Amino acid sequence: MHTVLATGPRTSMLQIAEAAVLLRCDSADLHRVLEGESIEHVAVGACAFTIDVEIDRGLRAGQKSSAVFRARNHMVVAMFGDEIFTFDLRRRKVCARISAETAQAAEFWRKLLIPIALGLLGPTFGLIPVHAAALAGRKGLLLVGNSGAGKSTLSVALAKRGWSLVSDDWTYMSSTSEGLFAHGVSAPVKLLPDAAQHFAELRDLNPETSFNGELAFEVDARSVLKLHTEPHVQPEVVVFISPNEQPLGFQKLEREVMRRYFSGSLERLPAQFPGVELRRSTMIESLSMIPAYKFVYAGTPAQGAAQLDEYLKGTI
Amino acid sequence: LKIETEYIAPPDLMNRFVDTPVYARLVHNGVGVDVHTNDASFASEIDLMRDESDEKIDWTIILDDTLAGLFTQQTFRADAVVTIVLKTGAITLLDCESREAFTFAPRSISASQVVSELLAVVTEECLAFPINRLC
Protein backbone atom coordinates (compact mmCIF):
# COMPACT_ATOMS: atom_id res chain seq x y z
CA MET A 1 0.00 0.00 0.00
CA HIS A 2 0.94 3.61 -0.25
CA THR A 3 2.69 6.00 2.06
CA VAL A 4 1.24 9.46 2.46
CA LEU A 5 3.23 12.33 0.97
CA ALA A 6 4.94 13.92 3.99
CA THR A 7 5.13 17.66 3.51
CA GLY A 8 5.51 18.66 7.15
CA PRO A 9 4.11 21.78 8.80
CA ARG A 10 6.31 24.43 7.15
CA THR A 11 4.41 26.64 4.67
CA SER A 12 5.04 29.76 2.57
CA MET A 13 2.67 31.81 0.48
CA LEU A 14 4.30 32.73 -2.82
CA GLN A 15 3.23 35.24 -5.42
CA ILE A 16 3.95 34.03 -8.92
CA ALA A 17 2.68 36.06 -11.88
CA GLU A 18 0.12 37.62 -9.52
CA ALA A 19 -1.13 34.19 -8.48
CA ALA A 20 -0.99 33.27 -4.79
CA VAL A 21 0.60 29.85 -4.42
CA LEU A 22 0.79 27.87 -1.20
CA LEU A 23 4.02 25.92 -0.76
CA ARG A 24 4.08 23.12 1.81
CA CYS A 25 7.42 21.45 2.36
CA ASP A 26 9.51 20.53 5.34
CA SER A 27 12.73 21.63 3.65
CA ALA A 28 13.91 25.06 4.74
CA ASP A 29 16.12 24.99 1.64
CA LEU A 30 13.18 25.01 -0.73
CA HIS A 31 11.46 27.85 1.13
CA ARG A 32 14.74 29.76 0.93
CA VAL A 33 15.08 29.08 -2.79
CA LEU A 34 11.63 30.55 -3.40
CA GLU A 35 12.03 33.33 -0.82
CA GLY A 36 12.02 36.07 -3.46
CA GLU A 37 8.52 35.03 -4.49
CA SER A 38 7.12 35.06 -0.95
CA ILE A 39 4.31 37.35 0.14
CA GLU A 40 3.12 37.98 3.63
CA HIS A 41 -0.58 38.44 3.14
CA VAL A 42 -3.06 36.99 0.76
CA ALA A 43 -6.82 37.22 0.74
CA VAL A 44 -8.54 34.20 2.22
CA GLY A 45 -9.60 31.83 -0.50
CA ALA A 46 -7.38 33.52 -3.07
CA CYS A 47 -4.86 30.69 -3.30
CA ALA A 48 -4.55 29.76 -6.97
CA PHE A 49 -2.81 26.43 -6.41
CA THR A 50 -0.74 24.51 -3.91
CA ILE A 51 2.64 22.86 -4.18
CA ASP A 52 3.18 19.95 -1.78
CA VAL A 53 6.70 18.61 -1.65
CA GLU A 54 8.22 15.71 0.23
CA ILE A 55 11.97 15.45 0.48
CA ASP A 56 13.10 11.86 0.24
CA ARG A 57 16.66 11.68 1.56
CA GLY A 58 17.14 8.36 -0.21
CA LEU A 59 16.50 9.78 -3.67
CA ARG A 60 19.20 11.03 -5.99
CA ALA A 61 18.59 14.13 -8.09
CA GLY A 62 17.40 13.15 -11.54
CA GLN A 63 18.84 14.64 -14.70
CA LYS A 64 16.58 17.55 -15.49
CA SER A 65 17.12 17.49 -19.25
CA SER A 66 15.89 13.90 -19.50
CA ALA A 67 12.49 14.53 -17.97
CA VAL A 68 9.50 12.49 -19.01
CA PHE A 69 6.11 14.22 -19.14
CA ARG A 70 2.89 12.31 -19.61
CA ALA A 71 -0.70 13.51 -19.26
CA ARG A 72 -4.26 12.29 -19.48
CA ASN A 73 -7.45 14.12 -18.60
CA HIS A 74 -6.79 16.20 -15.48
CA MET A 75 -3.54 14.53 -14.44
CA VAL A 76 0.02 15.27 -15.56
CA VAL A 77 3.14 13.51 -14.33
CA ALA A 78 6.75 14.58 -14.74
CA MET A 79 9.58 12.18 -13.92
CA PHE A 80 13.12 13.42 -13.47
CA GLY A 81 14.79 10.05 -12.91
CA ASP A 82 13.16 8.77 -9.71
CA GLU A 83 11.92 12.22 -8.73
CA ILE A 84 8.22 12.66 -9.42
CA PHE A 85 5.97 15.66 -9.87
CA THR A 86 2.23 15.29 -10.37
CA PHE A 87 0.01 18.13 -11.52
CA ASP A 88 -3.66 17.76 -10.70
CA LEU A 89 -5.60 20.24 -12.81
CA ARG A 90 -8.91 19.43 -11.15
CA ARG A 91 -7.70 20.15 -7.61
CA ARG A 92 -5.12 22.73 -8.71
CA LYS A 93 -2.32 20.99 -6.94
CA VAL A 94 1.29 20.06 -7.59
CA CYS A 95 2.70 17.17 -5.55
CA ALA A 96 6.29 16.11 -5.61
CA ARG A 97 8.68 13.64 -4.08
CA ILE A 98 12.19 14.89 -4.71
CA SER A 99 15.77 14.71 -3.46
CA ALA A 100 17.29 17.15 -1.00
CA GLU A 101 19.57 18.31 -3.81
CA THR A 102 16.66 19.34 -6.03
CA ALA A 103 15.09 21.27 -3.15
CA GLN A 104 18.19 23.46 -3.18
CA ALA A 105 18.38 23.83 -6.96
CA ALA A 106 17.14 27.41 -7.42
CA GLU A 107 17.67 27.32 -11.18
CA PHE A 108 15.50 24.24 -11.55
CA TRP A 109 12.60 25.89 -9.74
CA ARG A 110 12.90 29.26 -11.49
CA LYS A 111 13.68 28.00 -14.99
CA LEU A 112 11.54 24.93 -15.08
CA LEU A 113 9.18 23.98 -12.35
CA ILE A 114 7.46 27.32 -11.75
CA PRO A 115 6.90 28.08 -15.47
CA ILE A 116 5.73 24.51 -16.09
CA ALA A 117 3.32 24.62 -13.14
CA LEU A 118 1.92 27.96 -14.31
CA GLY A 119 1.64 26.70 -17.87
CA LEU A 120 -0.28 23.61 -16.82
CA LEU A 121 -2.40 24.97 -13.99
CA GLY A 122 -2.73 28.65 -14.98
CA PRO A 123 -5.64 28.14 -17.39
CA THR A 124 -7.67 26.52 -14.59
CA PHE A 125 -7.72 29.78 -12.62
CA GLY A 126 -7.66 32.33 -15.43
CA LEU A 127 -3.94 32.81 -16.08
CA ILE A 128 -3.50 31.93 -19.74
CA PRO A 129 0.02 31.23 -21.02
CA VAL A 130 0.79 32.63 -24.45
CA HIS A 131 3.95 32.25 -26.49
CA ALA A 132 5.04 35.88 -26.46
CA ALA A 133 7.53 38.27 -24.98
CA ALA A 134 6.15 41.25 -23.09
CA LEU A 135 7.70 44.66 -22.54
CA ALA A 136 6.69 47.94 -20.97
CA GLY A 137 7.85 51.23 -22.47
CA ARG A 138 6.22 53.61 -24.91
CA LYS A 139 3.37 51.14 -24.97
CA GLY A 140 2.56 47.83 -23.38
CA LEU A 141 4.01 45.53 -26.02
CA LEU A 142 3.52 41.85 -26.80
CA LEU A 143 6.16 40.51 -29.15
CA VAL A 144 5.10 37.32 -30.88
CA GLY A 145 6.57 35.11 -33.58
CA ASN A 146 7.32 31.53 -34.36
CA SER A 147 10.04 29.69 -32.48
CA GLY A 148 13.44 30.94 -33.56
CA ALA A 149 12.07 34.25 -34.89
CA GLY A 150 14.19 36.15 -32.39
CA LYS A 151 11.67 37.30 -29.78
CA SER A 152 14.15 37.06 -26.92
CA THR A 153 16.96 38.77 -28.80
CA LEU A 154 14.75 41.63 -29.95
CA SER A 155 13.25 41.91 -26.45
CA VAL A 156 16.69 42.29 -24.92
CA ALA A 157 17.65 44.82 -27.60
CA LEU A 158 14.50 46.83 -26.82
CA ALA A 159 15.23 46.61 -23.10
CA LYS A 160 18.72 47.96 -23.85
CA ARG A 161 16.94 51.00 -25.31
CA GLY A 162 15.09 51.65 -22.07
CA TRP A 163 12.10 49.35 -22.27
CA SER A 164 11.34 47.19 -19.23
CA LEU A 165 11.32 43.46 -19.76
CA VAL A 166 8.33 41.55 -18.41
CA SER A 167 8.99 38.20 -20.10
CA ASP A 168 10.97 36.95 -23.07
CA ASP A 169 9.29 33.70 -24.07
CA TRP A 170 6.14 32.69 -22.21
CA THR A 171 3.78 35.34 -20.90
CA TYR A 172 0.84 34.68 -18.61
CA MET A 173 -2.29 36.66 -19.42
CA SER A 174 -5.00 37.62 -16.98
CA SER A 175 -8.17 39.61 -17.47
CA THR A 176 -9.47 41.94 -14.76
CA SER A 177 -11.98 44.78 -14.55
CA GLU A 178 -9.06 47.08 -15.42
CA GLY A 179 -8.31 45.18 -18.62
CA LEU A 180 -5.78 42.65 -19.83
CA PHE A 181 -2.51 42.12 -18.01
CA ALA A 182 0.58 40.32 -19.24
CA HIS A 183 2.63 38.80 -16.42
CA GLY A 184 6.14 37.43 -16.35
CA VAL A 185 7.86 35.09 -13.93
CA SER A 186 11.40 35.37 -12.64
CA ALA A 187 12.67 32.85 -15.18
CA PRO A 188 15.98 33.65 -16.85
CA VAL A 189 16.16 35.09 -20.35
CA LYS A 190 17.05 32.44 -22.91
CA LEU A 191 19.27 33.51 -25.80
CA LEU A 192 20.79 31.40 -28.55
CA PRO A 193 24.61 31.28 -28.85
CA ASP A 194 24.76 33.86 -31.66
CA ALA A 195 23.35 36.45 -29.24
CA ALA A 196 26.89 36.79 -27.88
CA GLN A 197 27.71 38.79 -31.02
CA HIS A 198 25.16 41.39 -30.00
CA PHE A 199 25.34 41.55 -26.21
CA ALA A 200 28.73 42.06 -24.62
CA GLU A 201 27.57 40.63 -21.27
CA LEU A 202 27.42 37.16 -22.85
CA ARG A 203 30.90 37.07 -24.33
CA ASP A 204 32.61 35.65 -21.26
CA LEU A 205 29.87 33.07 -20.67
CA ASN A 206 29.45 29.66 -22.20
CA PRO A 207 26.08 28.57 -23.55
CA GLU A 208 24.74 25.40 -21.96
CA THR A 209 22.31 22.71 -22.96
CA SER A 210 18.88 23.89 -21.92
CA PHE A 211 15.88 21.85 -20.88
CA ASN A 212 14.71 21.28 -24.45
CA GLY A 213 18.17 20.23 -25.59
CA GLU A 214 19.04 23.54 -27.26
CA LEU A 215 22.40 25.13 -26.65
CA ALA A 216 21.61 28.54 -25.14
CA PHE A 217 22.53 31.21 -22.65
CA GLU A 218 20.01 31.30 -19.81
CA VAL A 219 20.81 34.42 -17.85
CA ASP A 220 19.20 36.68 -15.31
CA ALA A 221 17.81 39.81 -16.95
CA ARG A 222 18.77 42.13 -14.12
CA SER A 223 22.06 40.88 -12.74
CA VAL A 224 23.68 39.67 -15.98
CA LEU A 225 22.09 41.71 -18.77
CA LYS A 226 21.57 44.79 -16.55
CA LEU A 227 18.01 45.23 -17.77
CA HIS A 228 15.12 46.87 -16.02
CA THR A 229 12.25 44.47 -15.42
CA GLU A 230 8.57 44.82 -14.55
CA PRO A 231 6.32 42.09 -13.19
CA HIS A 232 3.44 42.92 -15.54
CA VAL A 233 2.17 45.26 -18.23
CA GLN A 234 -1.11 46.05 -19.94
CA PRO A 235 -0.58 45.15 -23.60
CA GLU A 236 -1.63 47.87 -26.05
CA VAL A 237 0.06 46.65 -29.20
CA VAL A 238 1.09 43.25 -30.58
CA VAL A 239 4.05 42.99 -32.94
CA PHE A 240 4.58 39.80 -34.92
CA ILE A 241 8.23 39.53 -35.85
CA SER A 242 9.24 37.64 -38.93
CA PRO A 243 12.91 37.60 -39.92
CA ASN A 244 14.44 36.88 -43.32
CA GLU A 245 11.54 38.00 -45.44
CA GLN A 246 10.86 40.64 -48.02
CA PRO A 247 9.77 43.35 -48.09
CA LEU A 248 11.04 44.86 -44.89
CA GLY A 249 8.86 47.06 -42.75
CA PHE A 250 5.55 47.08 -40.96
CA GLN A 251 2.19 45.74 -42.01
CA LYS A 252 -1.07 46.01 -40.11
CA LEU A 253 -2.47 42.58 -39.28
CA GLU A 254 -6.12 41.69 -39.33
CA ARG A 255 -7.80 40.56 -36.15
CA GLU A 256 -8.54 37.15 -37.63
CA VAL A 257 -4.85 36.55 -38.35
CA MET A 258 -3.93 37.17 -34.73
CA ARG A 259 -6.86 35.09 -33.51
CA ARG A 260 -5.54 32.17 -35.57
CA TYR A 261 -2.00 32.74 -34.36
CA PHE A 262 -2.92 32.75 -30.67
CA SER A 263 -5.33 29.81 -31.06
CA GLY A 264 -2.66 27.78 -32.81
CA SER A 265 0.01 28.54 -30.25
CA LEU A 266 -1.95 27.15 -27.31
CA GLU A 267 -1.68 23.58 -26.20
CA ARG A 268 -4.71 21.37 -26.75
CA LEU A 269 -6.76 20.86 -23.62
CA PRO A 270 -8.63 17.70 -22.68
CA ALA A 271 -12.40 17.76 -23.06
CA GLN A 272 -12.82 17.57 -19.28
CA PHE A 273 -12.24 21.32 -19.01
CA PRO A 274 -14.91 23.12 -21.03
CA GLY A 275 -14.79 26.11 -18.64
CA VAL A 276 -11.07 26.47 -19.15
CA GLU A 277 -11.48 26.27 -22.91
CA LEU A 278 -14.09 29.01 -22.78
CA ARG A 279 -11.79 31.19 -20.66
CA ARG A 280 -8.98 30.69 -23.13
CA SER A 281 -11.21 31.50 -26.10
CA THR A 282 -12.33 34.69 -24.38
CA MET A 283 -8.69 35.62 -23.76
CA ILE A 284 -7.77 34.96 -27.40
CA GLU A 285 -10.67 37.15 -28.48
CA SER A 286 -9.44 39.94 -26.22
CA LEU A 287 -5.87 39.56 -27.47
CA SER A 288 -6.97 39.67 -31.09
CA MET A 289 -8.68 43.03 -30.42
CA ILE A 290 -5.31 44.63 -29.66
CA PRO A 291 -3.81 46.47 -32.68
CA ALA A 292 -1.30 44.12 -34.30
CA TYR A 293 1.51 44.66 -36.80
CA LYS A 294 3.87 42.42 -38.66
CA PHE A 295 7.46 43.61 -38.46
CA VAL A 296 10.10 42.33 -40.88
CA TYR A 297 13.58 43.61 -40.30
CA ALA A 298 17.11 42.98 -41.43
CA GLY A 299 20.33 43.85 -39.63
CA THR A 300 21.27 43.53 -36.00
CA PRO A 301 18.80 43.20 -33.12
CA ALA A 302 19.82 46.70 -32.03
CA GLN A 303 18.86 48.05 -35.46
CA GLY A 304 15.58 46.14 -35.38
CA ALA A 305 14.85 47.47 -31.91
CA ALA A 306 15.60 51.02 -33.05
CA GLN A 307 13.19 50.70 -35.99
CA LEU A 308 10.48 49.22 -33.83
CA ASP A 309 11.00 51.83 -31.13
CA GLU A 310 10.70 54.63 -33.70
CA TYR A 311 7.64 53.06 -35.29
CA LEU A 312 5.87 52.70 -31.97
CA LYS A 313 6.76 56.29 -31.11
CA GLY A 314 5.54 57.76 -34.35
CA THR A 315 2.81 55.68 -35.88
CA ILE A 316 0.74 54.09 -33.20
CA LEU B 1 2.67 41.60 -48.73
CA LYS B 2 1.96 37.97 -48.00
CA ILE B 3 1.20 37.47 -44.35
CA GLU B 4 2.60 34.22 -43.07
CA THR B 5 1.41 34.16 -39.52
CA GLU B 6 0.10 30.62 -39.43
CA TYR B 7 1.47 28.90 -36.37
CA ILE B 8 2.12 25.18 -36.31
CA ALA B 9 0.60 23.83 -33.12
CA PRO B 10 3.05 22.03 -30.85
CA PRO B 11 2.98 18.23 -31.04
CA ASP B 12 1.32 16.20 -28.30
CA LEU B 13 4.56 15.87 -26.34
CA MET B 14 2.83 14.49 -23.26
CA ASN B 15 0.91 11.84 -25.22
CA ARG B 16 -2.28 13.27 -23.77
CA PHE B 17 -4.40 12.54 -26.81
CA VAL B 18 -3.21 9.08 -27.80
CA ASP B 19 -6.17 7.00 -28.98
CA THR B 20 -7.07 4.08 -26.76
CA PRO B 21 -9.39 2.02 -28.97
CA VAL B 22 -8.95 -1.34 -27.19
CA TYR B 23 -11.45 -1.85 -24.42
CA ALA B 24 -12.18 -4.53 -21.87
CA ARG B 25 -14.27 -4.69 -18.74
CA LEU B 26 -12.70 -6.60 -15.86
CA VAL B 27 -13.91 -7.37 -12.38
CA HIS B 28 -11.88 -7.55 -9.21
CA ASN B 29 -13.32 -7.93 -5.73
CA GLY B 30 -16.75 -7.03 -7.04
CA VAL B 31 -15.52 -3.83 -8.69
CA GLY B 32 -15.93 -3.36 -12.44
CA VAL B 33 -12.86 -1.93 -14.10
CA ASP B 34 -13.16 -0.46 -17.60
CA VAL B 35 -9.76 -0.67 -19.22
CA HIS B 36 -8.99 1.42 -22.30
CA THR B 37 -5.62 1.00 -23.96
CA ASN B 38 -3.64 1.49 -27.14
CA ASP B 39 -2.17 -2.02 -26.75
CA ALA B 40 -3.79 -4.01 -29.54
CA SER B 41 -2.80 -7.32 -27.95
CA PHE B 42 -4.65 -6.53 -24.76
CA ALA B 43 -8.16 -7.83 -25.42
CA SER B 44 -6.96 -11.23 -26.59
CA GLU B 45 -4.82 -11.75 -23.50
CA ILE B 46 -7.41 -10.90 -20.90
CA ASP B 47 -9.99 -13.29 -19.52
CA LEU B 48 -13.11 -11.21 -19.53
CA MET B 49 -15.44 -11.65 -16.59
CA ARG B 50 -19.12 -11.06 -16.20
CA ASP B 51 -19.64 -7.80 -14.37
CA GLU B 52 -22.59 -7.41 -12.05
CA SER B 53 -21.06 -4.72 -9.92
CA ASP B 54 -22.29 -1.18 -9.28
CA GLU B 55 -18.75 -0.04 -8.49
CA LYS B 56 -16.77 1.12 -11.49
CA ILE B 57 -13.25 2.36 -12.16
CA ASP B 58 -11.99 3.80 -15.45
CA TRP B 59 -8.44 2.80 -16.23
CA THR B 60 -6.50 4.09 -19.24
CA ILE B 61 -3.26 2.31 -20.07
CA ILE B 62 -1.01 3.90 -22.67
CA LEU B 63 2.12 2.22 -23.94
CA ASP B 64 4.75 4.24 -25.71
CA ASP B 65 8.16 3.80 -27.22
CA THR B 66 9.89 6.63 -25.43
CA LEU B 67 9.47 5.46 -21.85
CA ALA B 68 12.19 3.31 -20.32
CA GLY B 69 12.31 1.04 -17.31
CA LEU B 70 14.49 0.66 -14.21
CA PHE B 71 12.83 3.06 -11.83
CA THR B 72 12.78 2.81 -8.06
CA GLN B 73 9.48 1.29 -7.07
CA GLN B 74 7.39 3.75 -5.06
CA THR B 75 3.78 4.35 -4.09
CA PHE B 76 2.52 7.45 -2.36
CA ARG B 77 -0.74 9.27 -1.89
CA ALA B 78 -1.40 12.99 -1.79
CA ASP B 79 -4.99 13.91 -1.09
CA ALA B 80 -7.10 11.65 -3.35
CA VAL B 81 -4.34 10.80 -5.81
CA VAL B 82 -2.11 7.77 -5.49
CA THR B 83 1.06 7.69 -7.58
CA ILE B 84 2.51 4.26 -8.33
CA VAL B 85 5.85 3.75 -10.05
CA LEU B 86 6.91 0.22 -10.96
CA LYS B 87 10.46 -0.89 -11.69
CA THR B 88 9.37 -1.61 -15.24
CA GLY B 89 8.87 2.11 -15.77
CA ALA B 90 5.06 1.97 -15.64
CA ILE B 91 3.76 5.12 -13.96
CA THR B 92 0.20 5.13 -12.67
CA LEU B 93 -1.80 8.08 -11.37
CA LEU B 94 -4.92 6.92 -9.58
CA ASP B 95 -7.59 9.44 -8.66
CA CYS B 96 -9.47 7.57 -5.95
CA GLU B 97 -12.17 10.21 -5.72
CA SER B 98 -13.19 10.20 -9.38
CA ARG B 99 -12.14 6.56 -9.74
CA GLU B 100 -9.92 7.14 -12.73
CA ALA B 101 -6.52 5.56 -13.23
CA PHE B 102 -3.96 6.49 -15.88
CA THR B 103 -0.95 4.29 -16.57
CA PHE B 104 1.93 5.25 -18.85
CA ALA B 105 4.16 2.29 -19.59
CA PRO B 106 7.07 1.39 -21.85
CA ARG B 107 6.17 -0.56 -24.98
CA SER B 108 8.39 -3.39 -23.70
CA ILE B 109 5.64 -4.47 -21.33
CA SER B 110 2.03 -5.14 -22.18
CA ALA B 111 -1.20 -3.70 -20.88
CA SER B 112 -2.13 -7.14 -19.54
CA GLN B 113 1.12 -7.21 -17.53
CA VAL B 114 0.24 -3.82 -16.08
CA VAL B 115 -3.23 -5.07 -15.21
CA SER B 116 -2.02 -8.26 -13.57
CA GLU B 117 0.47 -6.29 -11.50
CA LEU B 118 -1.81 -3.41 -10.49
CA LEU B 119 -5.46 -4.48 -10.70
CA ALA B 120 -5.64 -5.42 -7.03
CA VAL B 121 -3.89 -2.23 -5.92
CA VAL B 122 -6.08 0.02 -8.07
CA THR B 123 -9.33 -1.47 -6.83
CA GLU B 124 -8.25 -1.66 -3.19
CA GLU B 125 -7.03 1.93 -3.12
CA CYS B 126 -10.31 3.11 -4.64
CA LEU B 127 -12.44 1.06 -2.26
CA ALA B 128 -10.47 2.30 0.75
CA PHE B 129 -10.99 5.94 -0.21
CA PRO B 130 -12.01 8.21 1.54
CA ILE B 131 -11.32 6.21 4.71
CA ASN B 132 -7.57 6.23 4.15
CA ARG B 133 -7.63 9.98 3.56
CA LEU B 134 -7.71 10.35 7.33
CA CYS B 135 -4.65 8.12 7.82
Interface residues (C-beta under 8 A of the other chain):
Chain A: M1 H2 T3 V4 L5 D52 E54 L59 V68 F69 R70 A71 R72 N73 H74 M75 V76 V77 M79 D82 I84 T86 D88 R90 R91 K93 C95 R97 N146 F240 S242 E245 P247 Q251 L253 V257 M258 R260 Y261 G264 S265 L266 E267 R268 P270 K294
Chain B: L1 I3 E4 T5 E6 Y7 I8 A9 P10 D12 L13 M14 N15 R16 F17 T60 I62 T66 L67 F71 T72 Q74 T75 F76 R77 A78 D79 A80 V81 V82 T83 I84 V85 I91 L93 D95 S98 E100 F102 F104 V121 E124 E125 N132 C135
